Amino acid sequence: MRVACAIEEIELENDSGRLVESVEATCGRCGHTTESFGTGDGSRARCLVLLREECPKGERNHYVESDIP
């Protein structure tokens, strides 16, 4: 199943305590979130892959970026 996900830019604290520009993806079906350092295409793609790997319902969806709230 194809699932639309909202991706927004956030700041995360790294291991040294510094704030780093990052992204957070939210599943459009269940609201589960994943985070990744960086704001580029690779970071966004990583969040979507993590949603598939970490799905709390055990689903194996195809997650895509969307501008849903």
Order of alpha helices (4+ residues) and beta strands (2+ residues): beta-beta-beta-alpha-beta
